[in-house]
């Protein structure tokens, strides 16, 4: 969040397993082994003895390999533009877990590092040339002190940036309409804090670039743990099953019982008759709303204001209210024709109610202000199609696609040692095909 509020996440906020990270239990074992090897070489006083090193190899005969100081850069080779997320976590890991163990005692040496980083929410671009990358993190220091941290820092950068970038892309497709973040059920609970944080960053980056004011909507409290968000949501199919599929009765109980700040959004596909059930819910909710208003209880009446209906028809079903038209697959799941049908049914439901003249205008507003939320198999291509066709959707719910990481959406990060400190000089020492690169967004952190 730092690009947008000037603050970085703290170790206390992150609440990671610092003991495990320090001990390397999350690190690729070869990094742990290398750190142990270099520590032992340092203990033995080993110095460089080879002949085939890059110049000035001969002049480095007395170089203490176990004390090697290096410059490492972290970067993505994803084609296109990446919204960066996870930098704050990487910095906290370096701050908390750089150092060495002596028995059961850990000595932190993070202050001996020199660290540069971009801010979460920054953009980096890759144009296909591995010798021209844009680092998001640069560290100089004794390599064995931070070698095991490569795995975990890359992991947080890759996953966080993947979700932030996917969020940005899907908001481009939705044309400023909110996208609800529904992927929690598709991965481990432990990743929810990072995922929700990265999603919020993607929303803020989109707003920053497009002058928009899209709000983030998450489904679990854990997804908001790092930035103060709170989970929200609608009803569930399982809840409707408890009411024997009686969607209107289920929504009345929902409205009657839960606090009014929870939006009343009816899930209307349980019986595969979205328009029919949407209108039935609308009618009973408005009747309760009107009755309480007439009884002089406006605050209680607000509990029965229907915020919206959600369509989540399975991709292998055609809604019973749709007559077959054209290719069968075009009618399956949540499709444009179904949304238009529901919108038309909502907008005109009030016309069929027995209302006194004084209530007809209010009933019309109540119906026409009811939103439509769609979910089930939505990704940028499907959302872009709905938007091109002008389908009257107000919110898109998206789930597992946020984890997509192939082709043009790949955000894998890697890290290279690119320089080694030899007798007071920083010598270029990247592997073939790579080199030390600059990024004007890098800031000296400590």
N, C-alpha and C positions, 0 to 999 in steps of 0.2 A: 504493500500500500504506500510505500515511501514516496514514490514519484508524485502522488496526489495529496499527501498530507504531511510530507517532510519528516516522517517518523519511520524508524525501522523496528521490526519485530524483535522482542527481547527473548533471551533464553528462558525466562520465567513464563512468558506467554506460550512459548512453543511446548514446554513440558515434555521434551524428548527423553529417551533413555540414555542419558549422558554417560552413565557407567558403561553400558554396552557399547556405545560409540567409541569411547576411549579405549576399550579393550579390543576393538576390532571385530566384534561378533557380527557386525553388519557389513564388513568389508571383504572384498575378494581376497582370498587367503594369500595370493602371491604378493599383495601389497604389505600384508602383515609380516610375511616371511622376509621380504626385502628390508623392511624397517628393522627387524630383528638382526638380520645379517649385517646391515650397515652399523648397527649399534655394537655388534661384536667386533667388526673390523676396527671401529673407533677404539674399543677397549684394548685391542691388540696393537694399536698404533700403526696399522697398515697404511702404506702410501702407494700411490700409483706406480706399477712396475712394468707396464706394457710398452709396446713399440708401435702399435697400429692405430692409436688414437688420432683424432683429427688434430692438426696443428693448433697450439704448440705442444704436442705430446711430449717431445723431448724435454721441454722446459717445465713439465709438470711432474717430474720424477718424485718430488717430495710432497705431492698433493695428498692430503689425508682424505681418502675416499669416504670413510665413515662420517666425516664432517662436511660432506659436499653440500654446498649452497647452490640452489637452483632457482630459476624463474619458470613458473608454470602458468599456463593460460587455459581457461575453460571457455569453450565456444560450441556453437551448433553449426552443423553443416546442412541444415534444412534449406532447400531451395525456397526463395521468397523471403517473407518477413515473419519474424517470430515475436510475439509479445512475451517478454521475459518475466518469469515468476520463479521464486525459489532462491533468489540471491540472498535475501535476509536470513533464510534458514542456513544456507551455506556459510555465511559469515558467522552466524552463531555457533555452528559446528566448529569452524576454525578457531573461534575464540575460546570455546569450552574444551575442545578435545585435542588441540595441538600440544604435543609434549611427549614425555617418556615415562615408562614404568620402571621402578626399582623395587622388586618384590610386589608388595601390595600398595606401594606409595606412588601416586602419579604426580609428576612435576610438570606443571603447565608452563609452556614457553611461547605462548601465542604472542606476547609482547615483543618477541625477537623477530617476528615476521614483518614484512612490508606488504600491505594489502591494498589493492585497488579494486573497485567494483562499480558496476552500473547500479541503477535503482530498479527495484521491482516495478514493472509497468513500462520500462523502456522498450524500445524496438531495436532488433538487430536484423541484418539482412545477409543472405548468402547468395552469391551469384554463380556458383559452380566452380570457383577456383580455390582449392584447398590452401593455397598460399596467400589468400586474401580473405581472411575471416575477421569477424568482429568479436573479440573476447568480451565476456561479461564479467570475468573475474581474473585477476592476476595476483600471484603470490610470489614473493621472494623470501627465501629462508632455508634453513637446514632441512634437507629433504626428508630425512628419516623421522623428523618430528611430525610431519603432516602427511606422509605417504599413504597411510591407511585410510585417510579421509577422502581420497579421490572417489571411491565407490559411492559413498553416501551423499556427497555434495552433488555429484553428477545425477544421482537418482532423484533428488529433490528438484534440481533444475529441469531435468527432462520431463518429469511428470507435471510439475507446476506449469511450465511453459506450454506443454501440450494442451492443458485444459484452458489456460488463459488465451492461447491462440485460437483454439476451437471455439471458445465463447465469442471472440471477436468476429470470427468468420460467420458464425451462425446469426449474429446480430446484423451483420451486413445483409444477409439474406432476408431477415425478418423486417428490415426497413424501420427500425426503431421500435418495433413491437416487443414487449418483454418476453424473454425466454426463461421458463421455469427450469430450475436445475434439479433433475430427477435421477441422477445416476447412483445414488447411495446403495441401492440394493444390488448393484452389479459388481461390487468390490468390497474389500475388507473395511470394517469400521475404522481401523487405524489410519486410513488415508483420508478420512472425511475432512479433517481440519485443513490440510493442505489443499484439497480439491476445492472446498468452498472459498478459501482465500484466493486461489488462482482464478476461479470463476468471477469473484467480485473484482479482481484486478482487470480481467478481460472486459467486464462491463464498464469500468471506469475509463479504461483506455479507449473504448469505442466512443463513450460520451465525450471524452477529451478531443478526439480527432474529428468527430462529426457534429459537434455542437448539440448533442442530444441530451436527454435527461432520463434515460432508461433506468429503472430501478432493478436491483438484484432480488431474486426470489429463490430461496433455498428451502430444502425440505427437512433438514435436521438441524438441531441446535449445534451439533458438533461442527457442521460446515461453517458456522459463524464464529467459532471459538477464537479465531485469531484476529477478527476484525469487528466483533460486536454484533453480528447478524443473529437473527432468530429464525428457527425453522417455522414453516407454515405449510398448509396443504388443504386438500379438499376431503371429501369422504372417500371411502374405499369400497371395492366390490364386496369384500368380506363383510363390511358393515351392512351393506344392503341385503346380503344373504341372511343376516340375523333378523331382518324384518321381512323375510320370505319374499324378497324382491319387490316390496312395496316402497318404491322410491319416494312418493309424496309423504307417506307416514314417517319414513326414516329422516327426511329433511325437516319435518315439523319437530321431531324429537331433538334433532341436532340444534335447531334454532332455539328451541325452548330451554335447552340445557346449557349450552356452551356460551362463554362471554361474547358480547356483540362485536368485539374487535377481531374475532376470527371470521373471515369472509365466508358467507354462505354460498358455496359452490356445489351444485348438485351434479353427481355423476349419473348420466342419463342413458348409458348404453347397456345397463345390466340385462334388460329384457329385449335388447336388439330392436328397440323402437324409440330412437332418440327424440324425434320431434314430438311424438305422442307423450312420452314421459316428461319431456321438458315443459310442455304446456300444462300437464297435470300438476307438476311441482309448482309452477308459476301460479296456478289458480289457487291452490290451498295456501301457499305462502302469502299471496296478496290478501286473501280473505282474512287470515289471522292479522296481517298488518293493518287492514282497514278496521277490523273489529276493535283492536286496541287503540287505534287513533280516535275512533268515535267514543271510546270509553275514557278518553282523557289520559291515556298512558303512552305518550309519544316515545319515551325512552324504551319502554318494553316493546313497542311496535317496531323499533329499529332492528330488533333481533330477528325479525321476519322479513327483512329486506334481502331479496335474493340478489347476490352479487353476480353470479354467473352460472352457467352450466358447462360441464366438461364432457367432451366426446372422446371415447377411448375404444371405439369398435375394433375388434380383432381383425387383423389383416386378411383372414380367410373367410370373413363373413360379409354378406350384403345386408345392410339395415332393412328391416321388414317394410319400412315406409318407402323404399326406393323401388320403382319398377325397373327391371333390367333395361339397360340402354347401351348399345354398342358393345365394345370388348368387355368381357365379364370382369377382368382385373381392375378396370377403371371404376367399378362400382364397389369394390371391396374396401374394408377398413374405413378409416376416416378420409373421405374424399370430398372434393369441392362441391359436388351436387348435394351431398348430405348436409354440409355446413350451410349452404344456401337454404335448404329446406328447413333446417332448424331456425335459422335467422328469420325467415318469413313467418314461421309458426309463432315464434316469440313476439315479433312485432305486431301481429294481428290478433293475438290471443284475447286481448281485452274486448274486442268487438263482439265476442260471443258470450260475454258475461252479463248477467242481469244486474245492472248497476244504476243507481240514481244519477241524474245528470251531473250533480255536483262532484261525482267521483270519476267520471269518464276520462277527464283530462289527466288526473293523477294516475289512473290505471294505465293509460297509454304510456306515460313517462316511465312508470315502473317496469312495464314490459320491454320497452325499447332501450332502456338503459341496462338491461341484463346482458352481461358479457358472454362471449363464447370462448372457451378454452379447449384446445385440441391437443391430443397426445397419442403416442403409439406409432413408432417407426419414423418419427420426424428427424430429418437431417437437412443440411443446407439446400440440397437439390429439391427436396420436396417442399420446403418452406418457400424457396424462390419461385417454384411453380405456383403455389397458392397466391403469392404476392403478385405475380404477373397477371394472374387471372382475376385479381381483385376479390378473392374469397374473404368474406367478412369474419375473419378470425381476430380476436383481441389479444390472446396470449397463446404462445406455443410451449408445450411441455416436452422437454427433450431428456432422454435417459442415457443409454449406453454409448451413443455416438460421441459424447464428450471425451471418451477414452480412445477414440479413433487415432491411429498413429501410423498410417502407411501412406505411401505416395506423396502427394503434395502437402499432407498434414504432418509429416514426420518431423519431430522436434528433438531427436536424440542429441544429447550433448556428449562431448568428449573433452579430454584434457591432454595437453602435451607439455613436457619439459622442453623449453625452447632456448634456454641459456644456462650456462654453468659459470660460477664464479671461480676464477683461477688467478691467484696472485694479484688480487686487486682489480681484475678486469672481468667484465661480463662478456663471455664468449658465446657466439651463436652455436647452439648445439641441439637443434631440432632434428627429428628423424627426417629422412629423405622425403621430399614432397611437402614439407611443412616449414613454417618459419614464424618467428615472433611477429605479431601484428599489433596494430594500434586500434583503439576505439576512442574517439573524442568524448564519449559519454563516461568513460572510466574516471572515477574520483578516488583520490587517496583516502582510505578509511582509517588505517592506523599504520 
